Amino acid sequence: MIVPPAPSNSATSGGPFEKARFRYEAERDVYICPQGHLLQYRKTHKKSRLRVYQIKKPEYCRACPHFGPGTKSKQGRGVVRLFDEPIKETLAAQYQEASSQAIYKLRQQKAELP
């Protein structure tokens, strides 16, 4: 099924420090912030199935000139990752393909009236 990705509902959505601007390195299992600092895996929320990544040294965030828009937390910026994030990224990339857009356009047509 071809559907558009769900919009982000985070407080920093659309800003310079939204999650999409953080680079994930799967081989090291870390995120890298736009300023080049590492966010390492810290814990897993078993109930919500989210992996939490936190900046290695919180003083980097507090010293950053973008401290307000990036995060207001004294612990530094954190990012959450779904267990199924690779699947979500694959489906989002598939949605952007021309063939998928053609299929989605067909789904938008109105059904025959009774």
Backbone hydrogen bonds, N-H to C=O, Kabsch-Sander energy under -0.5 kcal/mol:
donor,donor_aa,acceptor,acceptor_aa,energy
3,V,1,M,-0.6
13,S,10,S,-1.5
15,G,12,T,-2.1
18,E,15,G,-1.3
21,R,18,E,-1.7
22,F,19,K,-1.7
23,R,32,I,-2.2
25,E,30,V,-3.0
26,A,24,Y,-0.7
29,D,25,E,-1.5
30,V,25,E,-1.5
31,Y,39,L,-2.3
32,I,23,R,-2.3
33,C,37,H,-2.6
36,G,33,C,-2.4
39,L,31,Y,-2.9
40,Q,38,L,-0.5
40,Q,54,Q,-2.2
41,Y,29,D,-0.6
42,R,52,V,-3.1
43,K,52,V,-1.1
45,H,50,L,-2.8
46,K,44,T,-0.9
49,R,45,H,-1.5
50,L,45,H,-1.2
51,R,81,R,-3.3
52,V,43,K,-3.0
52,V,50,L,-0.5
53,Y,79,V,-3.2
54,Q,40,Q,-2.6
55,I,77,R,-1.7
56,K,38,L,-2.1
60,Y,57,K,-2.1
61,C,57,K,-0.6
61,C,58,P,-0.6
62,R,58,P,-1.9
63,A,59,E,-1.8
64,C,60,Y,-0.7
64,C,61,C,-0.6
67,F,64,C,-1.4
70,G,66,H,-2.5
71,T,67,F,-2.1
76,G,73,S,-1.1
79,V,53,Y,-2.7
81,R,51,R,-2.6
83,F,49,R,-1.2
85,E,82,L,-1.3
87,I,84,D,-0.5
88,K,84,D,-2.0
89,E,85,E,-2.6
90,T,86,P,-2.1
91,L,87,I,-2.5
92,A,88,K,-2.1
93,A,89,E,-2.1
94,Q,90,T,-2.2
95,Y,91,L,-2.1
96,Q,92,A,-1.0
97,E,93,A,-0.6
97,E,94,Q,-1.1
101,Q,97,E,-2.0
102,A,98,A,-1.9
103,I,99,S,-1.7
104,Y,100,S,-2.6
105,K,101,Q,-2.1
106,L,102,A,-1.5
107,R,103,I,-1.5
108,Q,104,Y,-0.9
108,Q,105,K,-0.6
109,Q,106,L,-1.3
